[in-house]
Amino acid sequence: MAIINWIKTIIEDINTIKEKDVAARNIFEVIFLYQGFHVLLAHRIAHKLRYWKIPFIPRLISQIARFLTGIEIHPGATIGKRFFIDHGSGVVIGETTIIGDDVLIYQGVTLGGTGKDLGKRHPTLGNFVTVGAGAKVLGNITIGDYSLIGAGSVVIENVPEHCTVVGIPGRVVKQKQYIKGQLQHNRIPDPISCELNRLKYEVMDLKEKISLLESLKENKAE
């Protein structure tokens, strides 16, 4: 039964890439040409061997996969169903990383630690999370379900569900312009502009209150 479930997971991985990447014309292209699938297949094998407490071989598999694909996934990382690494080169996923279902990450992403701490030291990504190209998610933090991490962002704090994070360090901003968890890089809001707009409206509100108080004082003086 375990082998059957494992095969079903692999089939789901293939179908996910076929559905999400318009460049994938058929499943044969995915199986033979997609490095993201190759490294994920290697990881699922290595992770299972590590679970069975087989020494050395899981790390050997991961290093061979890294050499062939340019993607490094530690055998200890826990990865959910329908995971998709788009393009993939330069991706690093650390040992204690936990990734939920239906997660999409782009090239150059690092899910890493922040030091030499023992125990859980890498991020936890919820379901339907998208991480843009070159983003760094560091430390034992949690990224909530349906959240989006903008390209090039550096995230070192927890992110609630249904949020978008952009900038260095990452700032949480709201974003309504996304479809089925797909990050629209050209529509990511600028956190500095958002903050300036918020301050502008706060100043306008304070001016109105001051004006009202001055009017009341004038009326009392009369």
LUMLO-100980 format. One line per field, with one value per atom (N, C-alpha, C): residue number from 1; residue in three letters; atom name; y, x, z. Coordinates in nm, 3 decimals. Example, Ala and Ser with C-alpha at 12.3 -4.5 7.8 and 13.67 -1.06 7.14 Angstrom:
REM LUMLO-100980
k (1,1,1,2,2,2)
r (ALA,ALA,ALA,SER,SER,SER)
a (N,CA,C,N,CA,C)
north (-0.569,-0.450,-0.330,-0.225,-0.106,0.003)
east (1.319,1.230,1.320,1.285,1.367,1.290)
up (0.780,0.780,0.780,0.708,0.714,0.787)
END
This chain:
REM LUMLO-100980
k (1,1,1,2,2,2,3,3,3,4,4,4,5,5,5,6,6,6,7,7,7,8,8,8,9,9,9,10,10,10,11,11,11,12,12,12,13,13,13,14,14,14,15,15,15,16,16,16,17,17,17,18,18,18,19,19,19,20,20,20,21,21,21,22,22,22,23,23,23,24,24,24,25,25,25,26,26,26,27,27,27,28,28,28,29,29,29,30,30,30,31,31,31,32,32,32,33,33,33,34,34,34,35,35,35,36,36,36,37,37,37,38,38,38,39,39,39,40,40,40,41,41,41,42,42,42,43,43,43,44,44,44,45,45,45,46,46,46,47,47,47,48,48,48,49,49,49,50,50,50,51,51,51,52,52,52,53,53,53,54,54,54,55,55,55,56,56,56,57,57,57,58,58,58,59,59,59,60,60,60,61,61,61,62,62,62,63,63,63,64,64,64,65,65,65,66,66,66,67,67,67,68,68,68,69,69,69,70,70,70,71,71,71,72,72,72,73,73,73,74,74,74,75,75,75,76,76,76,77,77,77,78,78,78,79,79,79,80,80,80,81,81,81,82,82,82,83,83,83,84,84,84,85,85,85,86,86,86,87,87,87,88,88,88,89,89,89,90,90,90,91,91,91,92,92,92,93,93,93,94,94,94,95,95,95,96,96,96,97,97,97,98,98,98,99,99,99,100,100,100,101,101,101,102,102,102,103,103,103,104,104,104,105,105,105,106,106,106,107,107,107,108,108,108,109,109,109,110,110,110,111,111,111,112,112,112,113,113,113,114,114,114,115,115,115,116,116,116,117,117,117,118,118,118,119,119,119,120,120,120,121,121,121,122,122,122,123,123,123,124,124,124,125,125,125,126,126,126,127,127,127,128,128,128,129,129,129,130,130,130,131,131,131,132,132,132,133,133,133,134,134,134,135,135,135,136,136,136,137,137,137,138,138,138,139,139,139,140,140,140,141,141,141,142,142,142,143,143,143,144,144,144,145,145,145,146,146,146,147,147,147,148,148,148,149,149,149,150,150,150,151,151,151,152,152,152,153,153,153,154,154,154,155,155,155,156,156,156,157,157,157,158,158,158,159,159,159,160,160,160,161,161,161,162,162,162,163,163,163,164,164,164,165,165,165,166,166,166,167,167,167,168,168,168,169,169,169,170,170,170,171,171,171,172,172,172,173,173,173,174,174,174,175,175,175,176,176,176,177,177,177,178,178,178,179,179,179,180,180,180,181,181,181,182,182,182,183,183,183,184,184,184,185,185,185,186,186,186,187,187,187,188,188,188,189,189,189,190,190,190,191,191,191,192,192,192,193,193,193,194,194,194,195,195,195,196,196,196,197,197,197,198,198,198,199,199,199,200,200,200,201,201,201,202,202,202,203,203,203,204,204,204,205,205,205,206,206,206,207,207,207,208,208,208,209,209,209,210,210,210,211,211,211,212,212,212,213,213,213,214,214,214,215,215,215,216,216,216,217,217,217,218,218,218,219,219,219,220,220,220,221,221,221,222,222,222)
r (MET,MET,MET,ALA,ALA,ALA,ILE,ILE,ILE,ILE,ILE,ILE,ASN,ASN,ASN,TRP,TRP,TRP,ILE,ILE,ILE,LYS,LYS,LYS,THR,THR,THR,ILE,ILE,ILE,ILE,ILE,ILE,GLU,GLU,GLU,ASP,ASP,ASP,ILE,ILE,ILE,ASN,ASN,ASN,THR,THR,THR,ILE,ILE,ILE,LYS,LYS,LYS,GLU,GLU,GLU,LYS,LYS,LYS,ASP,ASP,ASP,VAL,VAL,VAL,ALA,ALA,ALA,ALA,ALA,ALA,ARG,ARG,ARG,ASN,ASN,ASN,ILE,ILE,ILE,PHE,PHE,PHE,GLU,GLU,GLU,VAL,VAL,VAL,ILE,ILE,ILE,PHE,PHE,PHE,LEU,LEU,LEU,TYR,TYR,TYR,GLN,GLN,GLN,GLY,GLY,GLY,PHE,PHE,PHE,HIS,HIS,HIS,VAL,VAL,VAL,LEU,LEU,LEU,LEU,LEU,LEU,ALA,ALA,ALA,HIS,HIS,HIS,ARG,ARG,ARG,ILE,ILE,ILE,ALA,ALA,ALA,HIS,HIS,HIS,LYS,LYS,LYS,LEU,LEU,LEU,ARG,ARG,ARG,TYR,TYR,TYR,TRP,TRP,TRP,LYS,LYS,LYS,ILE,ILE,ILE,PRO,PRO,PRO,PHE,PHE,PHE,ILE,ILE,ILE,PRO,PRO,PRO,ARG,ARG,ARG,LEU,LEU,LEU,ILE,ILE,ILE,SER,SER,SER,GLN,GLN,GLN,ILE,ILE,ILE,ALA,ALA,ALA,ARG,ARG,ARG,PHE,PHE,PHE,LEU,LEU,LEU,THR,THR,THR,GLY,GLY,GLY,ILE,ILE,ILE,GLU,GLU,GLU,ILE,ILE,ILE,HIS,HIS,HIS,PRO,PRO,PRO,GLY,GLY,GLY,ALA,ALA,ALA,THR,THR,THR,ILE,ILE,ILE,GLY,GLY,GLY,LYS,LYS,LYS,ARG,ARG,ARG,PHE,PHE,PHE,PHE,PHE,PHE,ILE,ILE,ILE,ASP,ASP,ASP,HIS,HIS,HIS,GLY,GLY,GLY,SER,SER,SER,GLY,GLY,GLY,VAL,VAL,VAL,VAL,VAL,VAL,ILE,ILE,ILE,GLY,GLY,GLY,GLU,GLU,GLU,THR,THR,THR,THR,THR,THR,ILE,ILE,ILE,ILE,ILE,ILE,GLY,GLY,GLY,ASP,ASP,ASP,ASP,ASP,ASP,VAL,VAL,VAL,LEU,LEU,LEU,ILE,ILE,ILE,TYR,TYR,TYR,GLN,GLN,GLN,GLY,GLY,GLY,VAL,VAL,VAL,THR,THR,THR,LEU,LEU,LEU,GLY,GLY,GLY,GLY,GLY,GLY,THR,THR,THR,GLY,GLY,GLY,LYS,LYS,LYS,ASP,ASP,ASP,LEU,LEU,LEU,GLY,GLY,GLY,LYS,LYS,LYS,ARG,ARG,ARG,HIS,HIS,HIS,PRO,PRO,PRO,THR,THR,THR,LEU,LEU,LEU,GLY,GLY,GLY,ASN,ASN,ASN,PHE,PHE,PHE,VAL,VAL,VAL,THR,THR,THR,VAL,VAL,VAL,GLY,GLY,GLY,ALA,ALA,ALA,GLY,GLY,GLY,ALA,ALA,ALA,LYS,LYS,LYS,VAL,VAL,VAL,LEU,LEU,LEU,GLY,GLY,GLY,ASN,ASN,ASN,ILE,ILE,ILE,THR,THR,THR,ILE,ILE,ILE,GLY,GLY,GLY,ASP,ASP,ASP,TYR,TYR,TYR,SER,SER,SER,LEU,LEU,LEU,ILE,ILE,ILE,GLY,GLY,GLY,ALA,ALA,ALA,GLY,GLY,GLY,SER,SER,SER,VAL,VAL,VAL,VAL,VAL,VAL,ILE,ILE,ILE,GLU,GLU,GLU,ASN,ASN,ASN,VAL,VAL,VAL,PRO,PRO,PRO,GLU,GLU,GLU,HIS,HIS,HIS,CYS,CYS,CYS,THR,THR,THR,VAL,VAL,VAL,VAL,VAL,VAL,GLY,GLY,GLY,ILE,ILE,ILE,PRO,PRO,PRO,GLY,GLY,GLY,ARG,ARG,ARG,VAL,VAL,VAL,VAL,VAL,VAL,LYS,LYS,LYS,GLN,GLN,GLN,LYS,LYS,LYS,GLN,GLN,GLN,TYR,TYR,TYR,ILE,ILE,ILE,LYS,LYS,LYS,GLY,GLY,GLY,GLN,GLN,GLN,LEU,LEU,LEU,GLN,GLN,GLN,HIS,HIS,HIS,ASN,ASN,ASN,ARG,ARG,ARG,ILE,ILE,ILE,PRO,PRO,PRO,ASP,ASP,ASP,PRO,PRO,PRO,ILE,ILE,ILE,SER,SER,SER,CYS,CYS,CYS,GLU,GLU,GLU,LEU,LEU,LEU,ASN,ASN,ASN,ARG,ARG,ARG,LEU,LEU,LEU,LYS,LYS,LYS,TYR,TYR,TYR,GLU,GLU,GLU,VAL,VAL,VAL,MET,MET,MET,ASP,ASP,ASP,LEU,LEU,LEU,LYS,LYS,LYS,GLU,GLU,GLU,LYS,LYS,LYS,ILE,ILE,ILE,SER,SER,SER,LEU,LEU,LEU,LEU,LEU,LEU,GLU,GLU,GLU,SER,SER,SER,LEU,LEU,LEU,LYS,LYS,LYS,GLU,GLU,GLU,ASN,ASN,ASN,LYS,LYS,LYS,ALA,ALA,ALA,GLU,GLU,GLU)
a (N,CA,C,N,CA,C,N,CA,C,N,CA,C,N,CA,C,N,CA,C,N,CA,C,N,CA,C,N,CA,C,N,CA,C,N,CA,C,N,CA,C,N,CA,C,N,CA,C,N,CA,C,N,CA,C,N,CA,C,N,CA,C,N,CA,C,N,CA,C,N,CA,C,N,CA,C,N,CA,C,N,CA,C,N,CA,C,N,CA,C,N,CA,C,N,CA,C,N,CA,C,N,CA,C,N,CA,C,N,CA,C,N,CA,C,N,CA,C,N,CA,C,N,CA,C,N,CA,C,N,CA,C,N,CA,C,N,CA,C,N,CA,C,N,CA,C,N,CA,C,N,CA,C,N,CA,C,N,CA,C,N,CA,C,N,CA,C,N,CA,C,N,CA,C,N,CA,C,N,CA,C,N,CA,C,N,CA,C,N,CA,C,N,CA,C,N,CA,C,N,CA,C,N,CA,C,N,CA,C,N,CA,C,N,CA,C,N,CA,C,N,CA,C,N,CA,C,N,CA,C,N,CA,C,N,CA,C,N,CA,C,N,CA,C,N,CA,C,N,CA,C,N,CA,C,N,CA,C,N,CA,C,N,CA,C,N,CA,C,N,CA,C,N,CA,C,N,CA,C,N,CA,C,N,CA,C,N,CA,C,N,CA,C,N,CA,C,N,CA,C,N,CA,C,N,CA,C,N,CA,C,N,CA,C,N,CA,C,N,CA,C,N,CA,C,N,CA,C,N,CA,C,N,CA,C,N,CA,C,N,CA,C,N,CA,C,N,CA,C,N,CA,C,N,CA,C,N,CA,C,N,CA,C,N,CA,C,N,CA,C,N,CA,C,N,CA,C,N,CA,C,N,CA,C,N,CA,C,N,CA,C,N,CA,C,N,CA,C,N,CA,C,N,CA,C,N,CA,C,N,CA,C,N,CA,C,N,CA,C,N,CA,C,N,CA,C,N,CA,C,N,CA,C,N,CA,C,N,CA,C,N,CA,C,N,CA,C,N,CA,C,N,CA,C,N,CA,C,N,CA,C,N,CA,C,N,CA,C,N,CA,C,N,CA,C,N,CA,C,N,CA,C,N,CA,C,N,CA,C,N,CA,C,N,CA,C,N,CA,C,N,CA,C,N,CA,C,N,CA,C,N,CA,C,N,CA,C,N,CA,C,N,CA,C,N,CA,C,N,CA,C,N,CA,C,N,CA,C,N,CA,C,N,CA,C,N,CA,C,N,CA,C,N,CA,C,N,CA,C,N,CA,C,N,CA,C,N,CA,C,N,CA,C,N,CA,C,N,CA,C,N,CA,C,N,CA,C,N,CA,C,N,CA,C,N,CA,C,N,CA,C,N,CA,C,N,CA,C,N,CA,C,N,CA,C,N,CA,C,N,CA,C,N,CA,C,N,CA,C,N,CA,C,N,CA,C,N,CA,C,N,CA,C,N,CA,C,N,CA,C,N,CA,C,N,CA,C,N,CA,C,N,CA,C,N,CA,C,N,CA,C,N,CA,C,N,CA,C,N,CA,C,N,CA,C,N,CA,C,N,CA,C,N,CA,C,N,CA,C,N,CA,C,N,CA,C,N,CA,C,N,CA,C,N,CA,C,N,CA,C,N,CA,C,N,CA,C,N,CA,C,N,CA,C,N,CA,C,N,CA,C,N,CA,C,N,CA,C,N,CA,C,N,CA,C,N,CA,C,N,CA,C,N,CA,C,N,CA,C,N,CA,C,N,CA,C)
north (-0.121,0.000,0.127,0.125,0.241,0.270,0.164,0.182,0.240,0.193,0.243,0.392,0.433,0.574,0.658,0.602,0.673,0.695,0.592,0.604,0.707,0.709,0.808,0.950,0.967,1.099,1.143,1.051,1.082,1.120,1.047,1.078,1.216,1.248,1.382,1.489,1.463,1.558,1.586,1.480,1.494,1.575,1.541,1.611,1.757,1.785,1.923,2.009,1.957,2.032,2.053,1.950,1.959,2.066,2.076,2.172,2.315,2.332,2.466,2.531,2.450,2.505,2.492,2.605,2.604,2.555,2.556,2.510,2.357,2.289,2.143,2.091,2.040,1.998,1.862,1.776,1.645,1.591,1.480,1.426,1.370,1.331,1.277,1.386,1.510,1.620,1.642,1.632,1.650,1.543,1.419,1.307,1.313,1.350,1.342,1.475,1.588,1.716,1.813,1.785,1.882,1.848,1.933,1.908,1.916,1.999,2.008,1.876,1.805,1.672,1.572,1.577,1.482,1.491,1.615,1.631,1.593,1.619,1.583,1.431,1.363,1.216,1.161,1.216,1.172,1.198,1.315,1.348,1.253,1.220,1.131,0.993,0.949,0.822,0.838,0.944,0.967,0.986,1.060,1.085,0.956,0.867,0.739,0.653,0.652,0.575,0.630,0.762,0.823,0.785,0.780,0.740,0.597,0.514,0.376,0.366,0.480,0.491,0.423,0.431,0.382,0.493,0.467,0.573,0.602,0.719,0.761,0.772,0.667,0.662,0.779,0.817,0.933,1.060,1.090,1.209,1.195,1.073,1.049,1.077,1.029,1.053,1.202,1.274,1.418,1.494,1.452,1.520,1.490,1.369,1.336,1.418,1.427,1.506,1.653,1.702,1.841,1.864,1.770,1.781,1.782,1.702,1.688,1.800,1.858,1.953,2.095,2.111,2.243,2.279,2.180,2.200,2.113,2.172,2.097,2.084,1.960,1.932,1.830,1.866,1.773,1.659,1.535,1.422,1.434,1.514,1.530,1.621,1.701,1.794,1.716,1.767,1.704,1.784,1.720,1.789,1.724,1.806,1.757,1.722,1.708,1.665,1.783,1.749,1.843,1.963,1.934,2.037,2.064,2.191,2.227,2.327,2.291,2.384,2.430,2.554,2.606,2.656,2.609,2.635,2.566,2.617,2.538,2.568,2.611,2.628,2.715,2.668,2.746,2.731,2.647,2.625,2.545,2.589,2.517,2.499,2.375,2.344,2.268,2.327,2.273,2.153,2.094,1.964,1.960,2.062,2.056,2.138,2.168,2.238,2.149,2.209,2.139,2.216,2.149,2.213,2.145,2.224,2.169,2.126,2.110,2.067,2.185,2.159,2.257,2.382,2.364,2.475,2.492,2.617,2.650,2.741,2.704,2.791,2.806,2.921,2.953,2.939,2.965,2.947,3.040,2.992,3.074,3.087,3.015,3.025,2.948,3.006,2.938,2.926,2.804,2.778,2.728,2.822,2.789,2.824,2.797,2.830,2.962,3.001,3.128,3.108,2.985,2.960,2.811,2.772,2.632,2.571,2.625,2.571,2.428,2.348,2.213,2.212,2.101,2.090,2.161,2.205,2.271,2.408,2.426,2.551,2.604,2.541,2.583,2.614,2.679,2.726,2.614,2.650,2.567,2.645,2.589,2.653,2.582,2.660,2.602,2.557,2.529,2.485,2.603,2.579,2.678,2.803,2.786,2.898,2.910,3.034,3.060,3.145,3.104,3.176,3.219,3.351,3.406,3.386,3.409,3.384,3.461,3.392,3.456,3.489,3.454,3.485,3.396,3.451,3.377,3.373,3.253,3.235,3.162,3.231,3.185,3.167,3.057,3.033,2.949,2.920,2.840,2.928,2.965,3.050,2.977,3.030,2.968,3.065,3.017,3.094,3.036,3.118,3.070,3.027,2.952,2.903,3.019,2.993,3.086,3.215,3.218,3.338,3.339,3.459,3.480,3.556,3.504,3.570,3.627,3.760,3.827,3.795,3.806,3.777,3.864,3.801,3.873,3.911,3.876,3.911,3.827,3.882,3.808,3.805,3.687,3.673,3.604,3.669,3.614,3.613,3.646,3.644,3.570,3.523,3.451,3.535,3.470,3.536,3.473,3.554,3.498,3.442,3.381,3.328,3.442,3.411,3.503,3.638,3.638,3.763,3.758,3.876,3.888,3.957,3.905,3.963,4.009,4.132,4.185,4.263,4.275,4.363,4.291,4.372,4.325,4.422,4.382,4.254,4.251,4.133,4.118,4.191,4.263,4.331,4.273,4.256,4.199,4.309,4.286,4.375,4.290,4.352,4.279,4.284,4.177,4.173,4.098,4.160,4.095,4.042,4.088,4.051,3.923,3.811,3.683,3.582,3.480,3.381,3.243,3.172,3.035,3.023,3.121,3.115,3.148,3.190,3.221,3.366,3.383,3.516,3.596,3.714,3.802,3.908,3.883,3.966,4.112,4.137,4.274,4.351,4.285,4.352,4.349,4.317,4.317,4.461,4.494,4.631,4.666,4.794,4.844,4.876,4.809,4.832,4.974,5.040,5.178,5.270,5.250,5.331,5.307,5.180,5.149,5.221,5.221,5.286,5.437,5.496,5.641,5.680,5.598,5.627,5.618,5.518,5.506,5.629,5.674,5.792,5.917,5.927,6.043,6.055,5.940,5.944,5.967,5.922,5.950,6.100,6.163,6.308,6.385,6.344,6.411,6.400,6.281,6.261,6.349,6.361,6.445,6.593,6.635,6.774,6.805,6.711,6.732,6.744,6.660,6.665,6.796,6.840,6.967,7.083,7.078,7.183,7.187,7.068,7.060,7.116,7.083,7.134,7.286,7.340,7.485,7.554,7.492,7.550,7.552,7.445,7.438,7.544,7.565,7.668,7.807,7.831,7.962,7.985,7.882,7.894,7.922,7.856,7.878,8.020,8.067,8.202,8.307,8.283,8.379,8.377)
east (0.082,0.000,0.087,0.196,0.285,0.346,0.386,0.444,0.342,0.218,0.112,0.089,0.084,0.066,0.183,0.304,0.422,0.415,0.373,0.359,0.252,0.143,0.036,0.089,0.174,0.233,0.320,0.400,0.485,0.400,0.293,0.204,0.142,0.104,0.051,0.155,0.281,0.389,0.401,0.394,0.404,0.286,0.167,0.047,0.045,0.099,0.105,0.191,0.309,0.398,0.331,0.265,0.196,0.088,0.017,-0.093,-0.044,0.064,0.108,0.205,0.274,0.372,0.318,0.285,0.228,0.328,0.458,0.560,0.567,0.508,0.509,0.397,0.433,0.332,0.271,0.347,0.294,0.374,0.327,0.391,0.530,0.555,0.686,0.793,0.758,0.852,0.882,0.779,0.798,0.892,0.868,0.946,1.092,1.116,1.252,1.329,1.257,1.324,1.321,1.243,1.224,1.311,1.411,1.502,1.431,1.326,1.249,1.185,1.138,1.080,1.188,1.301,1.410,1.458,1.481,1.532,1.426,1.299,1.193,1.180,1.190,1.186,1.302,1.422,1.539,1.517,1.458,1.435,1.336,1.231,1.131,1.190,1.281,1.351,1.445,1.526,1.622,1.552,1.441,1.366,1.312,1.263,1.210,1.323,1.438,1.552,1.598,1.597,1.635,1.534,1.407,1.302,1.326,1.378,1.410,1.545,1.607,1.733,1.850,1.847,1.959,2.064,2.187,2.289,2.352,2.408,2.494,2.422,2.351,2.291,2.196,2.109,2.021,2.097,2.206,2.285,2.357,2.400,2.464,2.368,2.245,2.143,2.117,2.107,2.078,2.193,2.317,2.432,2.446,2.413,2.413,2.306,2.188,2.080,2.119,2.189,2.237,2.334,2.425,2.523,2.454,2.350,2.283,2.183,2.125,2.014,2.044,2.145,2.170,2.073,2.000,1.901,1.940,1.945,1.985,1.868,1.826,1.720,1.776,1.786,1.835,1.734,1.783,1.691,1.597,1.638,1.553,1.434,1.435,1.323,1.195,1.085,0.954,0.875,0.838,0.771,0.635,0.532,0.397,0.367,0.241,0.198,0.195,0.209,0.194,0.289,0.411,0.515,0.576,0.597,0.650,0.763,0.882,0.994,1.003,0.968,0.967,1.107,1.164,1.301,1.400,1.416,1.482,1.626,1.709,1.852,1.876,1.966,2.003,1.913,1.813,1.723,1.794,1.779,1.835,1.725,1.705,1.603,1.669,1.667,1.742,1.679,1.754,1.722,1.589,1.558,1.436,1.321,1.333,1.225,1.102,0.986,0.859,0.778,0.737,0.662,0.527,0.420,0.285,0.251,0.122,0.074,0.057,0.072,0.044,0.130,0.255,0.350,0.427,0.448,0.523,0.640,0.763,0.877,0.952,1.018,1.091,1.241,1.318,1.463,1.529,1.641,1.719,1.664,1.560,1.499,1.583,1.597,1.663,1.566,1.544,1.469,1.573,1.635,1.754,1.746,1.856,1.868,1.941,1.955,2.021,2.146,2.183,2.300,2.324,2.390,2.423,2.339,2.219,2.130,2.091,2.068,2.020,1.868,1.808,1.664,1.603,1.480,1.408,1.469,1.531,1.602,1.574,1.482,1.446,1.296,1.252,1.113,1.010,0.887,0.770,0.679,0.650,0.562,0.428,0.320,0.187,0.145,0.017,-0.037,-0.059,-0.042,-0.068,0.020,0.139,0.234,0.313,0.341,0.423,0.543,0.664,0.786,0.854,0.867,0.921,1.071,1.119,1.259,1.355,1.458,1.562,1.526,1.407,1.366,1.439,1.461,1.526,1.431,1.396,1.311,1.398,1.430,1.537,1.490,1.534,1.508,1.384,1.361,1.246,1.122,1.073,0.954,0.847,0.725,0.612,0.554,0.534,0.466,0.325,0.224,0.087,0.033,-0.074,-0.138,-0.174,-0.159,-0.197,-0.114,-0.004,0.078,0.173,0.214,0.300,0.425,0.541,0.669,0.724,0.738,0.782,0.926,0.958,1.093,1.196,1.307,1.416,1.395,1.283,1.255,1.338,1.362,1.431,1.336,1.289,1.186,1.248,1.239,1.298,1.198,1.071,0.968,0.846,0.762,0.641,0.551,0.483,0.391,0.252,0.149,0.014,-0.038,-0.153,-0.217,-0.264,-0.272,-0.329,-0.257,-0.127,-0.050,0.053,0.097,0.208,0.323,0.444,0.563,0.658,0.707,0.804,0.911,1.029,1.133,1.238,1.339,1.449,1.463,1.435,1.372,1.227,1.171,1.035,0.931,0.843,0.732,0.601,0.506,0.377,0.289,0.238,0.141,0.027,-0.086,-0.200,-0.195,-0.237,-0.243,-0.368,-0.452,-0.573,-0.558,-0.452,-0.436,-0.357,-0.414,-0.351,-0.458,-0.419,-0.513,-0.464,-0.543,-0.512,-0.371,-0.331,-0.201,-0.084,-0.110,0.001,0.045,0.171,0.225,0.238,0.174,0.185,0.289,0.413,0.526,0.509,0.437,0.420,0.314,0.248,0.143,0.168,0.290,0.323,0.331,0.259,0.262,0.396,0.431,0.553,0.524,0.591,0.560,0.588,0.688,0.718,0.604,0.556,0.442,0.319,0.297,0.182,0.191,0.311,0.328,0.313,0.367,0.354,0.208,0.133,-0.009,-0.085,-0.049,-0.115,-0.087,0.039,0.075,0.006,-0.009,-0.075,-0.218,-0.288,-0.428,-0.438,-0.340,-0.340,-0.321,-0.230,-0.207,-0.333,-0.400,-0.524,-0.630,-0.639,-0.737,-0.705,-0.577,-0.536,-0.565,-0.540,-0.568,-0.717,-0.802,-0.946,-0.986,-0.927,-0.959,-0.912,-0.792,-0.740,-0.828,-0.868,-0.956,-1.088,-1.142,-1.268,-1.252,-1.141,-1.116,-1.102,-1.032,-1.015,-1.150,-1.234,-1.368,-1.449,-1.440,-1.513,-1.464,-1.331,-1.275,-1.322,-1.325,-1.371,-1.517,-1.599,-1.740,-1.760,-1.680,-1.690,-1.645,-1.539,-1.488,-1.593,-1.671,-1.777,-1.891)
up (0.000,0.000,0.000,0.077,0.084,-0.052,-0.124,-0.257,-0.353,-0.344,-0.432,-0.406,-0.279,-0.244,-0.294,-0.285,-0.332,-0.483,-0.557,-0.703,-0.738,-0.662,-0.686,-0.666,-0.565,-0.539,-0.656,-0.711,-0.825,-0.947,-0.969,-1.082,-1.064,-0.941,-0.912,-0.941,-0.905,-0.933,-1.083,-1.162,-1.307,-1.362,-1.319,-1.369,-1.325,-1.207,-1.159,-1.248,-1.286,-1.375,-1.510,-1.560,-1.689,-1.687,-1.574,-1.563,-1.542,-1.465,-1.427,-1.525,-1.604,-1.698,-1.840,-1.900,-2.035,-2.139,-2.104,-2.197,-2.204,-2.105,-2.103,-2.191,-2.309,-2.406,-2.373,-2.305,-2.269,-2.152,-2.095,-1.975,-2.005,-2.130,-2.165,-2.155,-2.191,-2.174,-2.027,-1.943,-1.800,-1.745,-1.782,-1.729,-1.773,-1.898,-1.951,-1.952,-1.946,-1.968,-1.850,-1.748,-1.640,-1.520,-1.494,-1.382,-1.248,-1.240,-1.117,-1.081,-1.182,-1.157,-1.122,-1.192,-1.166,-1.021,-0.974,-0.838,-0.735,-0.767,-0.674,-0.663,-0.777,-0.775,-0.692,-0.714,-0.636,-0.487,-0.456,-0.315,-0.251,-0.322,-0.262,-0.232,-0.317,-0.290,-0.171,-0.171,-0.063,0.071,0.070,0.193,0.251,0.165,0.212,0.270,0.204,0.256,0.391,0.405,0.533,0.641,0.605,0.699,0.748,0.658,0.695,0.766,0.795,0.869,0.795,0.664,0.584,0.577,0.619,0.624,0.488,0.476,0.364,0.229,0.189,0.055,0.029,0.124,0.097,0.061,0.136,0.105,-0.029,-0.060,-0.188,-0.303,-0.289,-0.392,-0.409,-0.297,-0.304,-0.369,-0.343,-0.402,-0.552,-0.591,-0.734,-0.805,-0.743,-0.800,-0.810,-0.709,-0.711,-0.827,-0.846,-0.954,-1.091,-1.106,-1.236,-1.264,-1.160,-1.181,-1.133,-1.046,-0.988,-0.878,-0.829,-0.722,-0.603,-0.484,-0.365,-0.269,-0.246,-0.148,-0.049,0.076,0.177,0.194,0.209,0.225,0.344,0.444,0.562,0.542,0.436,0.411,0.385,0.440,0.421,0.318,0.209,0.098,0.072,0.063,0.042,-0.103,-0.133,-0.266,-0.364,-0.491,-0.602,-0.588,-0.549,-0.536,-0.673,-0.705,-0.838,-0.823,-0.874,-0.882,-1.027,-1.053,-1.190,-1.226,-1.334,-1.379,-1.285,-1.164,-1.061,-1.028,-1.121,-1.094,-0.972,-0.885,-0.768,-0.648,-0.655,-0.541,-0.433,-0.306,-0.192,-0.088,-0.045,0.055,0.169,0.289,0.403,0.469,0.561,0.621,0.693,0.772,0.854,0.793,0.666,0.596,0.586,0.605,0.586,0.483,0.377,0.269,0.255,0.254,0.244,0.103,0.077,-0.054,-0.148,-0.277,-0.383,-0.372,-0.338,-0.325,-0.456,-0.494,-0.615,-0.579,-0.621,-0.601,-0.733,-0.747,-0.869,-0.846,-0.953,-0.947,-0.846,-0.792,-0.700,-0.560,-0.527,-0.394,-0.292,-0.173,-0.061,0.055,0.099,0.222,0.321,0.393,0.469,0.616,0.686,0.827,0.846,0.971,1.003,1.089,1.114,1.197,1.209,1.319,1.340,1.453,1.472,1.574,1.541,1.645,1.626,1.628,1.585,1.585,1.465,1.480,1.370,1.345,1.230,1.202,1.062,0.991,0.856,0.850,0.744,0.737,0.723,0.756,0.729,0.636,0.519,0.421,0.423,0.436,0.436,0.297,0.281,0.153,0.058,-0.070,-0.175,-0.161,-0.110,-0.099,-0.230,-0.271,-0.389,-0.347,-0.389,-0.355,-0.484,-0.504,-0.628,-0.643,-0.764,-0.800,-0.710,-0.662,-0.583,-0.440,-0.395,-0.259,-0.158,-0.039,0.069,0.188,0.231,0.349,0.451,0.562,0.650,0.794,0.853,0.994,1.018,1.145,1.187,1.193,1.075,1.065,0.986,0.992,0.923,0.821,0.700,0.596,0.583,0.611,0.614,0.478,0.481,0.359,0.265,0.136,0.029,0.028,0.100,0.101,-0.019,-0.058,-0.174,-0.132,-0.170,-0.140,-0.270,-0.275,-0.397,-0.432,-0.561,-0.610,-0.539,-0.497,-0.434,-0.289,-0.232,-0.093,0.003,0.122,0.228,0.348,0.381,0.486,0.607,0.723,0.845,0.961,0.931,1.034,0.981,1.074,1.036,0.946,0.855,0.763,0.781,0.807,0.821,0.690,0.695,0.574,0.483,0.355,0.255,0.251,0.268,0.263,0.150,0.110,0.016,0.089,0.069,0.132,0.023,0.036,-0.060,0.015,-0.046,0.008,0.090,0.132,0.217,0.334,0.457,0.490,0.442,0.434,0.381,0.464,0.396,0.462,0.411,0.501,0.462,0.406,0.287,0.225,0.171,0.153,0.099,-0.053,-0.114,-0.260,-0.302,-0.384,-0.431,-0.573,-0.644,-0.784,-0.799,-0.760,-0.790,-0.826,-0.901,-0.950,-0.908,-0.828,-0.787,-0.731,-0.650,-0.585,-0.674,-0.798,-0.889,-0.868,-0.842,-0.814,-0.942,-0.946,-1.060,-1.028,-1.073,-1.034,-1.074,-1.183,-1.230,-1.152,-1.058,-0.981,-0.832,-0.793,-0.651,-0.601,-0.494,-0.443,-0.379,-0.386,-0.326,-0.179,-0.083,0.058,0.103,0.045,0.083,0.040,-0.082,-0.131,-0.046,-0.009,0.076,0.209,0.268,0.398,0.386,0.278,0.258,0.238,0.166,0.146,0.278,0.361,0.490,0.576,0.579,0.657,0.604,0.471,0.411,0.462,0.464,0.508,0.658,0.735,0.878,0.903,0.826,0.839,0.801,0.694,0.653,0.761,0.822,0.929,1.049,1.085,1.197,1.169,1.045,1.009,1.022,0.982,0.995,1.141,1.227,1.370,1.432,1.394,1.446,1.402,1.275,1.222,1.298,1.328,1.402,1.543,1.610,1.745,1.745,1.645,1.637,1.614,1.534,1.511,1.639,1.717,1.844,1.942,1.945,2.033,1.993,1.864,1.816,1.852,1.840,1.873,2.021,2.106,2.249,2.286,2.217,2.245,2.211,2.108,2.070,2.171)
END
